Amino acid sequence: METTLLLFLISFIILVILICVKWASFDSKNSLKNIPPSPPKLPIIGNFHQLGSNPNRNLQILSQKYGPVMLLHLGSIPTVVASSAEAAQEIMNTHDLIFCNRPSLTMPNILLYGSKSISFAPYGEYWRRLKSIVVVNLLSNTRVKSYQKLREEEISHMIRMLEESCGKTVDMRSEFSSLTNNIISRVALGRKFDGIKHKNLVRAYVDSFTVFTVGSYVPWLSWVDQVIGSVGRAEKIAKEFDEFLERIIEEHLNKQKEKDANEGEDFVDILLDLQKDNTTGFPLHRDTIKALILEAFATGTDSTYTSLEWALSEIIKNPTVMKKLQQEVIKVAQGRSMISEEDLEKLSCLKAVVKESLRLHTPGPLLVPRKAMQDVKLLGYDIASDTQVIINVWAIGRDPTLWEEPNEFRPERFLNNSINYQGLQFQWLPFGAGRRSCPGIQFSVPVIELALANIVYKFDITLLNGMKNEDMDMNEAFGITIHRKSPLLVSMSPRF
């Protein structure tokens, strides 16, 4: 017994000495480096407690104290948070190649077949080939233009539904969600799936991305995710969506396709043709095809309808902006019943409104996390390889050194400047920039602009129960995108 106790004490002392030596060595190495400033952290969880329910806002507050480049520890994962245009430019432009990798996260691995999608795949040959396929075959200018009639049809359908609801309470979140779901279903799958069961499945799937998993940040506690059921629930949803997509793919394989029907093909058709012909030199496996389709639903549906709801909220809250928009669309429409996509280039005020709304209400406020592939300097700070990097584009969009009265909705900011959607101006990054920027910009923006143009053209909109516009609830709810905390409920009346 005494011998056992002695051995235990000796082993314990040796372990303590080793830990102290390792810590001293680590501290000595770090003392030779210029590490970004860091707020105090707690054992095991690190700085997680400081993120709260609104990480974008809380990280902005921390950056005001610790600077535009700060180091947090999310569990055991060192994470650099960038909150300035200069830092964003270095990450997504100057050192874009170094910072273009992705960390391995539990939920994308479960929901996207081991992160086989554009957004979450690690940087490498697979990702480069996949992005080329998407940009050239699914989201090229020609391909996006070919879906114009489809977009206009679905927006016309939404307008008819709103006309039938005049005088009643209208939930614009529900309307915009149906619109974007219908467009993406038709473009990606070839037909609408607008039943309650399908909508609930899409909603549950998107919401799963926001579920916090302990194992992504404290690997030795990954068993907790199994115990509390978060992994099991995600696997169940992934299995349901997989079975749904398998049926869709089999339908496409079994149907007789026109040889020259290239323009009318949906995403599944295109991907299956590429898989069959192998013209890309890249083997498109079934799981990759499904991951691309799932990503279209997860990112396309949620970010687009959320952006629509925020933009319309800001238009209603600012009657002067509403009046200017109505005057502009009336002038362009010239008495026609609807605004078409060809009209959008003439609607400079509308385009400014959309950009200003995206500045204040960036769909993905923190972008998808990146990971450094080698040691690098960032604004003079030493960033170690494998450090996770978060870019707070929400904070950059509200930076008072970049924007005058940044919390005010002022579309005129975008009327006489060259800021565009290409990610070349780092003070405004709603879709990111560099290699990992969102490839679906030119698909979603026309939907947002065309839907808003026709709503403003066709309807006068008021809030319920005599609520004043300036008293509208604009509180946020954090998720894969930042939603309004409460749905936008309005009453509509026809303008003519």
C-alpha positions in Angstrom: 0.0 0.0 0.0 2.8 2.4 1.0 4.7 1.5 -2.2 1.7 2.2 -4.3 1.1 5.6 -2.6 4.8 6.5 -3.1 4.7 5.6 -6.8 1.5 7.7 -7.2 3.1 10.7 -5.5 6.3 10.4 -7.6 4.2 10.1 -10.8 2.1 13.1 -9.8 5.2 15.2 -9.0 6.8 14.3 -12.4 3.5 15.2 -14.2 3.4 18.6 -12.5 7.0 19.3 -13.4 6.4 18.3 -17.0 3.4 20.6 -17.2 5.3 23.5 -15.7 8.2 22.9 -18.1 5.9 22.8 -21.1 4.0 25.9 -19.9 7.2 27.8 -19.3 8.5 26.8 -22.7 5.2 27.8 -24.3 5.2 31.1 -22.4 8.9 31.7 -23.4 8.1 31.1 -27.1 5.1 33.4 -26.9 7.1 36.1 -25.2 9.3 36.3 -28.3 6.3 36.9 -30.5 3.8 39.7 -30.8 0.6 37.9 -29.9 -2.7 39.8 -30.4 -4.2 41.2 -27.2 -6.6 38.8 -25.5 -9.3 39.2 -22.8 -9.0 37.0 -19.7 -10.3 33.4 -20.2 -11.9 30.8 -18.0 -10.6 27.2 -17.7 -11.9 24.7 -20.3 -14.4 27.1 -22.0 -11.9 29.9 -22.6 -13.7 33.0 -23.8 -17.0 31.4 -24.8 -18.8 33.1 -21.9 -18.1 36.5 -23.5 -19.8 35.7 -26.8 -23.4 35.7 -25.4 -26.5 35.4 -27.5 -25.4 38.2 -29.9 -21.7 37.3 -30.7 -21.4 40.0 -33.4 -22.3 42.8 -31.0 -20.3 41.4 -28.1 -17.3 40.9 -30.2 -17.6 44.4 -31.4 -17.6 45.6 -27.8 -14.5 43.5 -27.0 -12.7 44.9 -30.1 -13.3 48.4 -28.9 -11.2 47.5 -25.8 -8.7 45.0 -27.2 -8.3 46.3 -30.8 -9.3 45.3 -34.3 -7.2 42.1 -34.1 -7.7 40.2 -30.8 -7.0 36.6 -29.8 -9.8 34.6 -28.1 -9.7 31.0 -26.9 -13.0 29.2 -27.8 -12.5 26.1 -25.7 -9.1 24.8 -26.8 -9.2 26.5 -30.2 -7.2 29.7 -30.5 -9.3 32.2 -32.5 -8.4 35.5 -34.0 -11.2 38.0 -34.4 -10.8 40.7 -37.0 -13.0 43.8 -36.7 -11.5 46.4 -39.1 -11.4 46.9 -42.8 -7.6 46.8 -42.7 -7.5 43.4 -41.0 -10.2 42.0 -43.3 -8.2 43.2 -46.3 -5.0 41.4 -45.1 -7.0 38.2 -44.4 -9.0 38.1 -47.6 -6.7 39.8 -50.0 -3.0 40.2 -49.0 -2.8 36.8 -47.3 -5.9 35.2 -48.8 -4.2 32.0 -49.7 -2.8 31.5 -46.2 -6.2 32.2 -44.6 -8.5 30.3 -47.0 -8.7 27.0 -45.2 -11.7 25.9 -43.1 -11.7 24.4 -39.6 -13.4 21.0 -39.1 -16.8 21.6 -37.5 -19.1 18.9 -36.2 -22.4 20.1 -37.7 -21.2 20.8 -41.3 -19.5 17.4 -41.2 -22.8 15.7 -40.3 -25.1 17.8 -42.5 -22.9 18.1 -45.6 -21.5 14.6 -46.0 -18.2 15.4 -44.3 -18.2 19.1 -45.4 -18.1 18.3 -49.1 -19.7 21.7 -50.0 -18.2 24.9 -51.3 -18.6 26.8 -48.0 -17.1 24.2 -45.6 -14.7 22.0 -47.6 -11.1 22.4 -46.6 -8.9 24.2 -49.1 -7.2 22.0 -51.6 -7.6 20.3 -55.0 -11.1 19.0 -54.2 -12.4 22.5 -53.2 -10.7 24.2 -56.3 -12.3 21.7 -58.7 -15.7 22.0 -57.0 -15.8 25.8 -57.0 -14.8 25.7 -60.7 -17.8 23.4 -61.5 -20.2 25.6 -59.5 -19.0 28.9 -60.9 -18.9 27.8 -64.5 -21.8 25.4 -64.7 -24.3 26.5 -62.0 -23.8 30.2 -61.3 -22.3 31.7 -64.4 -23.9 34.9 -65.8 -25.5 32.9 -68.6 -26.9 30.3 -66.3 -28.3 32.8 -63.8 -29.8 34.8 -66.6 -31.6 31.7 -67.9 -33.6 31.6 -64.7 -35.0 35.1 -65.1 -38.4 34.0 -66.2 -38.6 31.6 -63.3 -37.8 34.4 -60.8 -40.3 36.7 -62.4 -43.0 34.0 -62.2 -42.5 33.3 -58.6 -42.4 37.0 -57.7 -45.6 37.5 -59.7 -47.2 34.7 -57.7 -46.1 36.3 -54.4 -47.6 39.6 -55.5 -51.0 37.9 -56.4 -51.0 36.3 -52.9 -50.3 39.7 -51.3 -53.2 41.3 -53.4 -55.5 38.6 -52.0 -54.4 39.5 -48.5 -55.0 43.2 -48.7 -56.7 44.4 -45.5 -55.5 41.4 -43.6 -52.5 40.8 -41.4 -49.6 39.7 -43.6 -46.5 37.8 -42.2 -43.8 39.0 -44.6 -41.3 36.6 -43.2 -43.5 33.7 -44.3 -44.1 35.3 -47.7 -40.4 35.9 -48.3 -39.5 32.4 -47.0 -42.0 30.8 -49.4 -40.7 32.9 -52.3 -37.1 32.0 -51.9 -37.9 28.4 -51.1 -40.0 28.1 -54.3 -37.3 29.8 -56.5 -34.5 27.6 -55.1 -36.6 24.4 -55.3 -37.4 25.1 -59.0 -33.8 26.1 -59.9 -32.1 23.3 -57.9 -34.6 20.4 -58.1 -36.8 21.3 -61.1 -40.1 21.8 -59.3 -41.6 23.4 -56.2 -41.8 21.6 -52.9 -43.9 24.1 -50.9 -45.7 21.7 -48.5 -45.5 22.2 -44.8 -43.5 19.0 -44.4 -40.8 20.2 -46.8 -40.7 23.7 -45.3 -40.3 22.3 -41.8 -37.5 20.0 -43.0 -35.6 22.9 -44.6 -36.1 25.0 -41.5 -34.9 22.2 -39.2 -31.9 21.6 -41.5 -30.9 25.3 -41.6 -31.3 25.6 -37.8 -29.0 22.6 -37.2 -26.1 24.7 -38.4 -26.5 27.0 -35.5 -26.4 24.2 -32.8 -23.4 24.6 -30.6 -21.3 21.4 -30.4 -18.8 21.0 -27.6 -16.6 18.6 -29.5 -15.8 21.2 -32.2 -14.0 23.4 -29.5 -13.1 21.0 -26.7 -12.4 17.7 -28.5 -12.0 15.6 -25.4 -15.6 16.5 -24.4 -17.1 15.5 -27.7 -19.0 12.8 -25.9 -21.2 15.5 -24.4 -22.7 16.1 -27.8 -23.8 12.5 -28.0 -25.2 12.5 -24.5 -27.3 15.7 -24.9 -28.6 14.5 -28.3 -27.4 17.3 -30.6 -25.5 14.9 -32.8 -28.3 12.4 -32.9 -30.9 15.1 -33.9 -28.6 16.4 -36.6 -28.0 12.9 -38.0 -31.7 12.3 -38.1 -32.4 15.5 -40.0 -29.5 14.7 -42.4 -30.9 11.3 -43.0 -34.3 12.7 -43.8 -32.9 15.2 -46.3 -30.6 12.5 -47.8 -33.7 10.3 -48.4 -35.5 13.2 -50.0 -32.6 14.0 -52.3 -32.1 10.4 -53.3 -35.7 10.3 -54.5 -35.2 13.5 -56.4 -32.0 12.2 -58.1 -33.7 9.0 -59.0 -36.5 10.9 -60.6 -34.1 12.9 -62.7 -32.2 9.7 -63.7 -35.4 8.0 -64.8 -37.0 10.9 -66.7 -36.5 11.3 -70.4 -34.4 14.4 -71.0 -34.2 16.5 -74.1 -30.7 16.4 -75.6 -30.7 20.2 -76.3 -32.6 21.3 -73.2 -29.5 22.9 -71.7 -31.1 26.2 -70.9 -34.1 24.6 -69.0 -32.0 22.2 -66.9 -32.0 22.4 -63.1 -29.0 22.0 -60.9 -29.6 18.3 -60.4 -29.8 17.8 -64.2 -26.6 19.7 -64.8 -24.6 17.9 -62.0 -25.8 14.5 -63.2 -24.8 15.3 -66.8 -21.4 16.4 -65.6 -21.1 13.2 -63.6 -22.1 11.1 -66.6 -19.9 12.8 -69.2 -17.0 13.5 -66.7 -16.1 16.5 -68.9 -14.6 18.3 -65.9 -12.0 15.6 -65.2 -13.3 15.6 -61.6 -15.3 12.6 -60.3 -18.6 14.0 -59.1 -19.7 11.5 -56.5 -23.3 11.2 -55.4 -22.6 12.7 -51.9 -20.9 15.7 -53.5 -24.0 16.4 -55.7 -26.2 16.2 -52.6 -23.9 18.4 -50.6 -24.1 21.1 -53.3 -27.9 21.0 -53.4 -28.2 21.0 -49.6 -25.9 24.0 -49.5 -28.1 25.9 -52.0 -31.0 25.4 -49.6 -29.1 26.2 -46.4 -27.4 29.4 -47.7 -29.6 30.6 -50.5 -33.0 30.3 -48.8 -32.1 31.7 -45.4 -29.9 34.6 -46.4 -32.1 35.8 -49.2 -35.4 35.9 -47.3 -33.7 37.3 -44.3 -32.2 40.1 -46.4 -35.6 40.8 -47.9 -37.3 41.1 -44.5 -34.7 43.4 -43.2 -34.7 45.6 -46.3 -38.5 46.0 -46.3 -38.4 46.7 -42.5 -36.0 49.6 -43.1 -38.1 50.9 -46.0 -41.2 50.9 -43.9 -39.4 52.5 -40.9 -38.1 55.3 -43.2 -41.1 56.9 -45.0 -38.9 59.3 -46.9 -37.0 56.3 -48.4 -40.4 54.6 -49.2 -41.6 57.7 -51.1 -38.4 58.0 -53.1 -38.6 54.4 -54.1 -42.2 54.6 -55.1 -41.5 57.6 -57.3 -38.6 55.8 -58.9 -40.4 52.6 -59.7 -43.5 54.4 -61.0 -41.3 56.4 -63.4 -39.5 53.2 -64.6 -42.7 51.0 -64.9 -44.5 53.5 -67.2 -47.9 52.1 -66.3 -47.0 48.4 -66.8 -48.4 46.0 -64.3 -45.0 44.7 -63.0 -41.4 45.7 -62.7 -39.1 43.3 -64.8 -35.5 42.4 -64.3 -34.6 44.6 -67.3 -35.8 47.5 -65.3 -33.5 46.9 -62.3 -30.5 48.7 -63.9 -32.5 51.9 -64.0 -33.4 51.7 -60.3 -30.4 53.4 -58.6 -32.3 54.3 -55.5 -33.5 50.7 -55.0 -30.0 49.4 -55.4 -28.7 51.8 -52.8 -31.4 50.8 -50.4 -30.5 47.1 -50.8 -26.8 47.8 -50.2 -27.4 50.0 -47.2 -29.7 47.3 -45.7 -26.9 44.7 -46.3 -24.5 47.0 -44.5 -26.7 47.3 -41.4 -28.0 43.8 -41.5 -25.3 41.6 -43.0 -26.8 38.1 -43.5 -23.7 36.3 -42.2 -22.3 38.7 -39.6 -19.2 36.7 -38.7 -18.7 35.0 -42.1 -17.7 31.3 -42.1 -14.6 30.8 -39.9 -11.3 30.4 -41.7 -8.1 28.7 -40.5 -4.5 29.8 -41.1 -2.4 27.3 -43.1 0.9 28.6 -41.9 2.4 31.2 -39.5 1.7 34.7 -40.7 1.8 38.4 -39.7 -1.5 40.2 -39.4 -1.3 43.9 -38.9 2.0 43.3 -37.1 0.8 40.5 -34.9 2.1 36.9 -35.1 -0.6 34.5 -36.0 0.3 30.8 -35.6 -0.6 28.1 -38.1 -4.0 26.4 -37.5 -5.4 29.4 -35.7 -9.1 29.9 -36.4 -10.0 33.3 -37.8 -13.4 35.1 -37.5 -14.1 38.2 -39.5 -16.8 40.4 -37.9 -18.2 42.1 -41.0 -21.2 43.3 -39.0 -18.8 45.4 -36.9 -16.9 46.6 -40.0 -20.2 47.7 -41.5 -20.9 49.8 -38.4 -17.4 51.2 -37.9 -17.7 55.0 -37.2 -14.3 55.6 -38.7 -15.6 54.2 -42.0 -19.2 55.3 -42.0 -20.7 58.6 -40.8 -23.5 57.9 -38.2 -23.1 54.2 -38.9 -26.2 53.1 -37.1 -28.5 55.3 -39.3 -30.2 53.9 -42.4 -28.9 56.2 -45.2 -29.1 54.7 -48.7 -27.6 57.8 -50.3 -24.2 56.5 -49.1 -24.3 54.2 -52.0 -25.5 56.5 -54.7 -22.3 58.2 -55.8 -19.5 55.7 -55.1 -18.0 52.5 -56.7 -18.9 50.1 -53.9 -20.1 46.8 -55.5 -20.7 43.2 -54.8 -17.2 42.0 -55.9 -15.6 42.2 -52.5 -13.0 44.7 -53.5 -14.0 47.4 -50.9 -13.3 46.0 -47.5 -15.5 48.4 -45.5 -18.5 46.6 -47.0 -18.4 42.8 -47.1 -21.9 41.2 -47.0 -20.8 38.3 -49.2 -17.1 38.1 -48.0 -14.2 38.4 -50.4 -11.3 36.5 -51.9 -11.2 32.8 -52.7 -13.9 31.9 -50.1 -16.4 34.6 -51.0 -20.0 33.6 -51.6 -20.4 32.5 -55.3 -24.2 33.0 -55.2 -24.2 36.8 -55.2 -25.5 37.3 -58.7 -28.2 34.8 -58.1 -29.6 36.2 -54.8 -29.3 40.0 -55.5 -31.8 40.1 -58.4 -34.4 38.2 -56.3 -34.0 40.8 -53.5 -34.2 43.8 -55.8 -37.0 42.5 -58.0 -39.2 41.5 -55.0 -38.8 44.8 -53.2 -39.3 46.8 -56.4 -42.7 45.2 -57.1 -43.9 45.3 -53.5 -43.1 49.0 -53.3 -44.7 49.6 -56.7 -47.9 47.7 -56.0 -48.7 48.4 -52.3 -49.0 50.9 -49.6 -47.8 49.2 -46.4 -48.6 50.1 -42.8 -47.8 48.5 -39.4 -50.5 46.9 -37.3 -52.5 48.5 -34.5 -51.5 52.1 -35.4 -47.9 51.5 -34.5 -45.6 54.3 -35.6 -42.9 53.5 -38.1 -40.2 54.8 -35.9 -41.3 52.4 -33.1 -40.9 49.3 -35.1 -39.1 46.5 -33.3 -35.7 46.0 -35.0 -34.1 43.6 -32.5 -32.0 40.8 -33.8 -31.9 37.0 -33.3 -28.6 35.5 -34.0 -28.4 32.3 -36.1 -26.7 31.1 -39.3 -28.0 34.5 -40.5 -29.2 37.4 -38.3 -33.0 37.4 -38.4 -35.4 39.9 -37.0 -36.3 38.8 -33.5 -40.0 39.0 -34.4 -41.6 38.5 -37.9 -42.5 41.5 -39.9 -46.3 41.8 -39.7 -48.0 44.4 -41.8 -51.2 45.4 -43.5 -51.2 46.2 -47.3 -53.5 48.1 -49.6 -53.3 48.4 -53.4 -51.7 51.6 -54.7 -53.7 51.5 -58.0 
